[in-house]
Amino acid sequence: MKKITSLLAACSPVLVFAHPGHGGSDGYTIIHYFSEPQHAIITIGVMAAAIVLIVRERNKRKA
């Protein structure tokens, strides 16, 4: 567990980066989060991980 935590801490500067559209004069718009590829990639990854975990949990309960 310590190795995973250390790895995540070491990678956090790479994972957290700003791109055009953050802090702009147009303010907060939800459209930004659906239209920017950086957000879409993360969203798809999180959704895929959630689906895998849900399916795995359901299969455990059936067995």
PDB file with one MODEL, atoms N, CA, C and O in Angstrom:
MODEL        1
ATOM      1  N   MET A   1       0.827  -1.194   0.000  1.00  0.00           N
ATOM      2  CA  MET A   1       0.000   0.000   0.000  1.00  0.00           C
ATOM      3  C   MET A   1       0.868   1.253   0.000  1.00  0.00           C
ATOM      4  O   MET A   1       0.522   2.250  -0.634  1.00  0.00           O
ATOM      5  N   LYS A   2       1.980   1.206   0.700  1.00  0.00           N
ATOM      6  CA  LYS A   2       2.862   2.365   0.746  1.00  0.00           C
ATOM      7  C   LYS A   2       3.461   2.653  -0.619  1.00  0.00           C
ATOM      8  O   LYS A   2       3.674   3.811  -0.979  1.00  0.00           O
ATOM      9  N   LYS A   3       3.735   1.589  -1.387  1.00  0.00           N
ATOM     10  CA  LYS A   3       4.285   1.779  -2.721  1.00  0.00           C
ATOM     11  C   LYS A   3       3.282   2.458  -3.641  1.00  0.00           C
ATOM     12  O   LYS A   3       3.647   3.329  -4.431  1.00  0.00           O
ATOM     13  N   ILE A   4       2.017   2.062  -3.541  1.00  0.00           N
ATOM     14  CA  ILE A   4       0.978   2.670  -4.373  1.00  0.00           C
ATOM     15  C   ILE A   4       0.806   4.137  -4.010  1.00  0.00           C
ATOM     16  O   ILE A   4       0.708   4.989  -4.893  1.00  0.00           O
ATOM     17  N   THR A   5       0.770   4.436  -2.713  1.00  0.00           N
ATOM     18  CA  THR A   5       0.625   5.824  -2.262  1.00  0.00           C
ATOM     19  C   THR A   5       1.804   6.673  -2.727  1.00  0.00           C
ATOM     20  O   THR A   5       1.623   7.806  -3.175  1.00  0.00           O
ATOM     21  N   SER A   6       2.994   6.128  -2.619  1.00  0.00           N
ATOM     22  CA  SER A   6       4.182   6.862  -3.066  1.00  0.00           C
ATOM     23  C   SER A   6       4.161   7.088  -4.573  1.00  0.00           C
ATOM     24  O   SER A   6       4.534   8.161  -5.047  1.00  0.00           O
ATOM     25  N   LEU A   7       3.730   6.090  -5.320  1.00  0.00           N
ATOM     26  CA  LEU A   7       3.644   6.213  -6.770  1.00  0.00           C
ATOM     27  C   LEU A   7       2.624   7.277  -7.170  1.00  0.00           C
ATOM     28  O   LEU A   7       2.886   8.085  -8.061  1.00  0.00           O
ATOM     29  N   LEU A   8       1.469   7.278  -6.515  1.00  0.00           N
ATOM     30  CA  LEU A   8       0.456   8.290  -6.817  1.00  0.00           C
ATOM     31  C   LEU A   8       0.945   9.692  -6.464  1.00  0.00           C
ATOM     32  O   LEU A   8       0.687  10.646  -7.198  1.00  0.00           O
ATOM     33  N   ALA A   9       1.645   9.813  -5.351  1.00  0.00           N
ATOM     34  CA  ALA A   9       2.180  11.117  -4.958  1.00  0.00           C
ATOM     35  C   ALA A   9       3.222  11.600  -5.955  1.00  0.00           C
ATOM     36  O   ALA A   9       3.290  12.791  -6.259  1.00  0.00           O
ATOM     37  N   ALA A  10       4.027  10.685  -6.461  1.00  0.00           N
ATOM     38  CA  ALA A  10       5.056  11.054  -7.424  1.00  0.00           C
ATOM     39  C   ALA A  10       4.454  11.430  -8.774  1.00  0.00           C
ATOM     40  O   ALA A  10       5.008  12.265  -9.487  1.00  0.00           O
ATOM     41  N   CYS A  11       3.330  10.824  -9.127  1.00  0.00           N
ATOM     42  CA  CYS A  11       2.693  11.084 -10.423  1.00  0.00           C
ATOM     43  C   CYS A  11       1.706  12.252 -10.380  1.00  0.00           C
ATOM     44  O   CYS A  11       1.280  12.720 -11.435  1.00  0.00           O
ATOM     45  N   SER A  12       1.337  12.727  -9.214  1.00  0.00           N
ATOM     46  CA  SER A  12       0.303  13.755  -9.122  1.00  0.00           C
ATOM     47  C   SER A  12       0.616  15.031  -9.899  1.00  0.00           C
ATOM     48  O   SER A  12      -0.306  15.605 -10.479  1.00  0.00           O
ATOM     49  N   PRO A  13       1.864  15.511  -9.946  1.00  0.00           N
ATOM     50  CA  PRO A  13       2.104  16.704 -10.771  1.00  0.00           C
ATOM     51  C   PRO A  13       1.839  16.459 -12.257  1.00  0.00           C
ATOM     52  O   PRO A  13       1.456  17.377 -12.982  1.00  0.00           O
ATOM     53  N   VAL A  14       2.042  15.233 -12.704  1.00  0.00           N
ATOM     54  CA  VAL A  14       1.792  14.900 -14.103  1.00  0.00           C
ATOM     55  C   VAL A  14       0.294  14.787 -14.362  1.00  0.00           C
ATOM     56  O   VAL A  14      -0.183  15.170 -15.430  1.00  0.00           O
ATOM     57  N   LEU A  15      -0.444  14.266 -13.396  1.00  0.00           N
ATOM     58  CA  LEU A  15      -1.867  14.038 -13.576  1.00  0.00           C
ATOM     59  C   LEU A  15      -2.693  15.305 -13.436  1.00  0.00           C
ATOM     60  O   LEU A  15      -3.771  15.411 -14.022  1.00  0.00           O
ATOM     61  N   VAL A  16      -2.205  16.258 -12.674  1.00  0.00           N
ATOM     62  CA  VAL A  16      -2.955  17.472 -12.419  1.00  0.00           C
ATOM     63  C   VAL A  16      -2.316  18.611 -13.204  1.00  0.00           C
ATOM     64  O   VAL A  16      -1.275  19.140 -12.815  1.00  0.00           O
ATOM     65  N   PHE A  17      -2.943  18.976 -14.300  1.00  0.00           N
ATOM     66  CA  PHE A  17      -2.415  20.067 -15.104  1.00  0.00           C
ATOM     67  C   PHE A  17      -3.571  20.902 -15.636  1.00  0.00           C
ATOM     68  O   PHE A  17      -4.671  20.398 -15.861  1.00  0.00           O
ATOM     69  N   ALA A  18      -3.305  22.168 -15.828  1.00  0.00           N
ATOM     70  CA  ALA A  18      -4.320  23.071 -16.352  1.00  0.00           C
ATOM     71  C   ALA A  18      -4.158  23.164 -17.860  1.00  0.00           C
ATOM     72  O   ALA A  18      -3.060  23.002 -18.394  1.00  0.00           O
ATOM     73  N   HIS A  19      -5.251  23.423 -18.526  1.00  0.00           N
ATOM     74  CA  HIS A  19      -5.241  23.607 -19.968  1.00  0.00           C
ATOM     75  C   HIS A  19      -6.122  24.801 -20.277  1.00  0.00           C
ATOM     76  O   HIS A  19      -6.857  25.256 -19.400  1.00  0.00           O
ATOM     77  N   PRO A  20      -6.075  25.315 -21.475  1.00  0.00           N
ATOM     78  CA  PRO A  20      -6.888  26.499 -21.807  1.00  0.00           C
ATOM     79  C   PRO A  20      -8.361  26.269 -21.489  1.00  0.00           C
ATOM     80  O   PRO A  20      -8.924  25.213 -21.778  1.00  0.00           O
ATOM     81  N   GLY A  21      -8.958  27.272 -20.896  1.00  0.00           N
ATOM     82  CA  GLY A  21     -10.356  27.179 -20.510  1.00  0.00           C
ATOM     83  C   GLY A  21     -10.557  27.222 -19.011  1.00  0.00           C
ATOM     84  O   GLY A  21     -11.667  27.483 -18.547  1.00  0.00           O
ATOM     85  N   HIS A  22      -9.518  26.973 -18.249  1.00  0.00           N
ATOM     86  CA  HIS A  22      -9.619  27.045 -16.797  1.00  0.00           C
ATOM     87  C   HIS A  22      -9.301  28.463 -16.353  1.00  0.00           C
ATOM     88  O   HIS A  22      -8.259  29.018 -16.702  1.00  0.00           O
ATOM     89  N   GLY A  23     -10.196  29.031 -15.592  1.00  0.00           N
ATOM     90  CA  GLY A  23      -9.972  30.364 -15.065  1.00  0.00           C
ATOM     91  C   GLY A  23     -10.134  31.460 -16.096  1.00  0.00           C
ATOM     92  O   GLY A  23      -9.652  32.575 -15.899  1.00  0.00           O
ATOM     93  N   GLY A  24     -10.795  31.163 -17.174  1.00  0.00           N
ATOM     94  CA  GLY A  24     -11.019  32.160 -18.215  1.00  0.00           C
ATOM     95  C   GLY A  24     -12.052  33.181 -17.791  1.00  0.00           C
ATOM     96  O   GLY A  24     -12.647  33.070 -16.720  1.00  0.00           O
ATOM     97  N   SER A  25     -12.258  34.161 -18.623  1.00  0.00           N
ATOM     98  CA  SER A  25     -13.189  35.236 -18.285  1.00  0.00           C
ATOM     99  C   SER A  25     -14.646  34.800 -18.392  1.00  0.00           C
ATOM    100  O   SER A  25     -15.528  35.464 -17.848  1.00  0.00           O
ATOM    101  N   ASP A  26     -14.913  33.691 -19.085  1.00  0.00           N
ATOM    102  CA  ASP A  26     -16.301  33.251 -19.235  1.00  0.00           C
ATOM    103  C   ASP A  26     -16.826  32.554 -17.987  1.00  0.00           C
ATOM    104  O   ASP A  26     -18.014  32.239 -17.909  1.00  0.00           O
ATOM    105  N   GLY A  27     -15.969  32.313 -17.027  1.00  0.00           N
ATOM    106  CA  GLY A  27     -16.396  31.704 -15.778  1.00  0.00           C
ATOM    107  C   GLY A  27     -16.624  30.219 -15.905  1.00  0.00           C
ATOM    108  O   GLY A  27     -16.210  29.598 -16.884  1.00  0.00           O
ATOM    109  N   TYR A  28     -17.279  29.651 -14.922  1.00  0.00           N
ATOM    110  CA  TYR A  28     -17.524  28.216 -14.882  1.00  0.00           C
ATOM    111  C   TYR A  28     -18.642  27.847 -15.847  1.00  0.00           C
ATOM    112  O   TYR A  28     -19.740  28.398 -15.774  1.00  0.00           O
ATOM    113  N   THR A  29     -18.365  26.935 -16.731  1.00  0.00           N
ATOM    114  CA  THR A  29     -19.406  26.387 -17.595  1.00  0.00           C
ATOM    115  C   THR A  29     -19.259  24.871 -17.605  1.00  0.00           C
ATOM    116  O   THR A  29     -18.151  24.350 -17.735  1.00  0.00           O
ATOM    117  N   ILE A  30     -20.354  24.180 -17.470  1.00  0.00           N
ATOM    118  CA  ILE A  30     -20.337  22.725 -17.452  1.00  0.00           C
ATOM    119  C   ILE A  30     -19.990  22.183 -18.834  1.00  0.00           C
ATOM    120  O   ILE A  30     -19.500  21.059 -18.950  1.00  0.00           O
ATOM    121  N   ILE A  31     -20.233  22.953 -19.868  1.00  0.00           N
ATOM    122  CA  ILE A  31     -19.925  22.528 -21.229  1.00  0.00           C
ATOM    123  C   ILE A  31     -18.430  22.260 -21.384  1.00  0.00           C
ATOM    124  O   ILE A  31     -18.026  21.377 -22.140  1.00  0.00           O
ATOM    125  N   HIS A  32     -17.628  23.013 -20.675  1.00  0.00           N
ATOM    126  CA  HIS A  32     -16.173  22.826 -20.729  1.00  0.00           C
ATOM    127  C   HIS A  32     -15.798  21.390 -20.372  1.00  0.00           C
ATOM    128  O   HIS A  32     -14.918  20.804 -21.004  1.00  0.00           O
ATOM    129  N   TYR A  33     -16.452  20.825 -19.372  1.00  0.00           N
ATOM    130  CA  TYR A  33     -16.100  19.490 -18.901  1.00  0.00           C
ATOM    131  C   TYR A  33     -16.550  18.390 -19.848  1.00  0.00           C
ATOM    132  O   TYR A  33     -16.015  17.282 -19.807  1.00  0.00           O
ATOM    133  N   PHE A  34     -17.524  18.680 -20.700  1.00  0.00           N
ATOM    134  CA  PHE A  34     -17.967  17.693 -21.680  1.00  0.00           C
ATOM    135  C   PHE A  34     -17.272  17.848 -23.021  1.00  0.00           C
ATOM    136  O   PHE A  34     -17.250  16.911 -23.819  1.00  0.00           O
ATOM    137  N   SER A  35     -16.704  19.020 -23.279  1.00  0.00           N
ATOM    138  CA  SER A  35     -16.127  19.275 -24.595  1.00  0.00           C
ATOM    139  C   SER A  35     -14.606  19.139 -24.650  1.00  0.00           C
ATOM    140  O   SER A  35     -14.050  18.978 -25.737  1.00  0.00           O
ATOM    141  N   GLU A  36     -13.935  19.198 -23.533  1.00  0.00           N
ATOM    142  CA  GLU A  36     -12.477  19.105 -23.516  1.00  0.00           C
ATOM    143  C   GLU A  36     -12.030  17.653 -23.428  1.00  0.00           C
ATOM    144  O   GLU A  36     -12.508  16.922 -22.560  1.00  0.00           O
ATOM    145  N   PRO A  37     -11.127  17.215 -24.300  1.00  0.00           N
ATOM    146  CA  PRO A  37     -10.678  15.819 -24.284  1.00  0.00           C
ATOM    147  C   PRO A  37     -10.009  15.402 -22.972  1.00  0.00           C
ATOM    148  O   PRO A  37     -10.109  14.243 -22.571  1.00  0.00           O
ATOM    149  N   GLN A  38      -9.337  16.324 -22.310  1.00  0.00           N
ATOM    150  CA  GLN A  38      -8.665  15.980 -21.057  1.00  0.00           C
ATOM    151  C   GLN A  38      -9.676  15.501 -20.016  1.00  0.00           C
ATOM    152  O   GLN A  38      -9.408  14.556 -19.274  1.00  0.00           O
ATOM    153  N   HIS A  39     -10.818  16.144 -19.964  1.00  0.00           N
ATOM    154  CA  HIS A  39     -11.845  15.737 -19.010  1.00  0.00           C
ATOM    155  C   HIS A  39     -12.555  14.479 -19.481  1.00  0.00           C
ATOM    156  O   HIS A  39     -12.888  13.615 -18.670  1.00  0.00           O
ATOM    157  N   ALA A  40     -12.786  14.367 -20.765  1.00  0.00           N
ATOM    158  CA  ALA A  40     -13.494  13.199 -21.299  1.00  0.00           C
ATOM    159  C   ALA A  40     -12.694  11.923 -21.060  1.00  0.00           C
ATOM    160  O   ALA A  40     -13.271  10.889 -20.723  1.00  0.00           O
ATOM    161  N   ILE A  41     -11.381  11.981 -21.231  1.00  0.00           N
ATOM    162  CA  ILE A  41     -10.537  10.799 -21.022  1.00  0.00           C
ATOM    163  C   ILE A  41     -10.633  10.331 -19.568  1.00  0.00           C
ATOM    164  O   ILE A  41     -10.774   9.136 -19.306  1.00  0.00           O
ATOM    165  N   ILE A  42     -10.559  11.251 -18.645  1.00  0.00           N
ATOM    166  CA  ILE A  42     -10.656  10.899 -17.226  1.00  0.00           C
ATOM    167  C   ILE A  42     -12.038  10.355 -16.905  1.00  0.00           C
ATOM    168  O   ILE A  42     -12.166   9.361 -16.190  1.00  0.00           O
ATOM    169  N   THR A  43     -13.073  11.002 -17.431  1.00  0.00           N
ATOM    170  CA  THR A  43     -14.441  10.566 -17.165  1.00  0.00           C
ATOM    171  C   THR A  43     -14.670   9.153 -17.684  1.00  0.00           C
ATOM    172  O   THR A  43     -15.253   8.323 -16.986  1.00  0.00           O
ATOM    173  N   ILE A  44     -14.221   8.876 -18.887  1.00  0.00           N
ATOM    174  CA  ILE A  44     -14.393   7.542 -19.464  1.00  0.00           C
ATOM    175  C   ILE A  44     -13.623   6.507 -18.643  1.00  0.00           C
ATOM    176  O   ILE A  44     -14.121   5.406 -18.410  1.00  0.00           O
ATOM    177  N   GLY A  45     -12.422   6.852 -18.208  1.00  0.00           N
ATOM    178  CA  GLY A  45     -11.639   5.938 -17.384  1.00  0.00           C
ATOM    179  C   GLY A  45     -12.303   5.626 -16.059  1.00  0.00           C
ATOM    180  O   GLY A  45     -12.331   4.473 -15.629  1.00  0.00           O
ATOM    181  N   VAL A  46     -12.836   6.645 -15.411  1.00  0.00           N
ATOM    182  CA  VAL A  46     -13.512   6.450 -14.125  1.00  0.00           C
ATOM    183  C   VAL A  46     -14.773   5.619 -14.314  1.00  0.00           C
ATOM    184  O   VAL A  46     -15.057   4.733 -13.508  1.00  0.00           O
ATOM    185  N   MET A  47     -15.530   5.895 -15.369  1.00  0.00           N
ATOM    186  CA  MET A  47     -16.744   5.129 -15.632  1.00  0.00           C
ATOM    187  C   MET A  47     -16.417   3.665 -15.925  1.00  0.00           C
ATOM    188  O   MET A  47     -17.112   2.767 -15.450  1.00  0.00           O
ATOM    189  N   ALA A  48     -15.362   3.421 -16.705  1.00  0.00           N
ATOM    190  CA  ALA A  48     -14.970   2.047 -17.018  1.00  0.00           C
ATOM    191  C   ALA A  48     -14.546   1.305 -15.750  1.00  0.00           C
ATOM    192  O   ALA A  48     -14.914   0.147 -15.552  1.00  0.00           O
ATOM    193  N   ALA A  49     -13.780   1.966 -14.902  1.00  0.00           N
ATOM    194  CA  ALA A  49     -13.354   1.344 -13.646  1.00  0.00           C
ATOM    195  C   ALA A  49     -14.553   1.037 -12.755  1.00  0.00           C
ATOM    196  O   ALA A  49     -14.602  -0.019 -12.124  1.00  0.00           O
ATOM    197  N   ALA A  50     -15.511   1.944 -12.698  1.00  0.00           N
ATOM    198  CA  ALA A  50     -16.713   1.724 -11.886  1.00  0.00           C
ATOM    199  C   ALA A  50     -17.511   0.537 -12.412  1.00  0.00           C
ATOM    200  O   ALA A  50     -18.001  -0.277 -11.628  1.00  0.00           O
ATOM    201  N   ILE A  51     -17.644   0.431 -13.729  1.00  0.00           N
ATOM    202  CA  ILE A  51     -18.385  -0.686 -14.317  1.00  0.00           C
ATOM    203  C   ILE A  51     -17.692  -2.007 -14.012  1.00  0.00           C
ATOM    204  O   ILE A  51     -18.346  -2.987 -13.656  1.00  0.00           O
ATOM    205  N   VAL A  52     -16.371  -2.036 -14.151  1.00  0.00           N
ATOM    206  CA  VAL A  52     -15.617  -3.267 -13.852  1.00  0.00           C
ATOM    207  C   VAL A  52     -15.810  -3.661 -12.391  1.00  0.00           C
ATOM    208  O   VAL A  52     -16.043  -4.832 -12.093  1.00  0.00           O
ATOM    209  N   LEU A  53     -15.717  -2.707 -11.491  1.00  0.00           N
ATOM    210  CA  LEU A  53     -15.876  -3.016 -10.071  1.00  0.00           C
ATOM    211  C   LEU A  53     -17.294  -3.480  -9.738  1.00  0.00           C
ATOM    212  O   LEU A  53     -17.471  -4.388  -8.926  1.00  0.00           O
ATOM    213  N   ILE A  54     -18.295  -2.873 -10.351  1.00  0.00           N
ATOM    214  CA  ILE A  54     -19.689  -3.272 -10.109  1.00  0.00           C
ATOM    215  C   ILE A  54     -19.935  -4.686 -10.624  1.00  0.00           C
ATOM    216  O   ILE A  54     -20.546  -5.502  -9.934  1.00  0.00           O
ATOM    217  N   VAL A  55     -19.462  -4.977 -11.834  1.00  0.00           N
ATOM    218  CA  VAL A  55     -19.639  -6.321 -12.399  1.00  0.00           C
ATOM    219  C   VAL A  55     -18.911  -7.349 -11.551  1.00  0.00           C
ATOM    220  O   VAL A  55     -19.448  -8.425 -11.289  1.00  0.00           O
ATOM    221  N   ARG A  56     -17.706  -7.037 -11.121  1.00  0.00           N
ATOM    222  CA  ARG A  56     -16.935  -7.963 -10.280  1.00  0.00           C
ATOM    223  C   ARG A  56     -17.654  -8.232  -8.966  1.00  0.00           C
ATOM    224  O   ARG A  56     -17.706  -9.375  -8.512  1.00  0.00           O
ATOM    225  N   GLU A  57     -18.204  -7.201  -8.356  1.00  0.00           N
ATOM    226  CA  GLU A  57     -18.928  -7.367  -7.089  1.00  0.00           C
ATOM    227  C   GLU A  57     -20.192  -8.207  -7.280  1.00  0.00           C
ATOM    228  O   GLU A  57     -20.513  -9.042  -6.435  1.00  0.00           O
ATOM    229  N   ARG A  58     -20.897  -7.993  -8.367  1.00  0.00           N
ATOM    230  CA  ARG A  58     -22.113  -8.784  -8.626  1.00  0.00           C
ATOM    231  C   ARG A  58     -21.764 -10.246  -8.869  1.00  0.00           C
ATOM    232  O   ARG A  58     -22.489 -11.136  -8.424  1.00  0.00           O
ATOM    233  N   ASN A  59     -20.654 -10.507  -9.573  1.00  0.00           N
ATOM    234  CA  ASN A  59     -20.248 -11.885  -9.806  1.00  0.00           C
ATOM    235  C   ASN A  59     -19.838 -12.574  -8.512  1.00  0.00           C
ATOM    236  O   ASN A  59     -20.075 -13.771  -8.350  1.00  0.00           O
ATOM    237  N   LYS A  60     -19.227 -11.839  -7.593  1.00  0.00           N
ATOM    238  CA  LYS A  60     -18.853 -12.407  -6.295  1.00  0.00           C
ATOM    239  C   LYS A  60     -20.107 -12.807  -5.507  1.00  0.00           C
ATOM    240  O   LYS A  60     -20.144 -13.854  -4.861  1.00  0.00           O
ATOM    241  N   ARG A  61     -21.119 -11.959  -5.573  1.00  0.00           N
ATOM    242  CA  ARG A  61     -22.355 -12.238  -4.822  1.00  0.00           C
ATOM    243  C   ARG A  61     -23.105 -13.428  -5.399  1.00  0.00           C
ATOM    244  O   ARG A  61     -23.743 -14.173  -4.655  1.00  0.00           O
ATOM    245  N   LYS A  62     -23.039 -13.617  -6.710  1.00  0.00           N
ATOM    246  CA  LYS A  62     -23.722 -14.752  -7.336  1.00  0.00           C
ATOM    247  C   LYS A  62     -23.031 -16.069  -7.009  1.00  0.00           C
ATOM    248  O   LYS A  62     -23.676 -17.113  -6.915  1.00  0.00           O
ATOM    249  N   ALA A  63     -21.717 -16.012  -6.838  1.00  0.00           N
ATOM    250  CA  ALA A  63     -20.962 -17.256  -6.601  1.00  0.00           C
ATOM    251  C   ALA A  63     -21.073 -17.740  -5.184  1.00  0.00           C
ATOM    252  O   ALA A  63     -20.494 -18.770  -4.836  1.00  0.00           O
TER     253      ALA A  63
ENDMDL
END
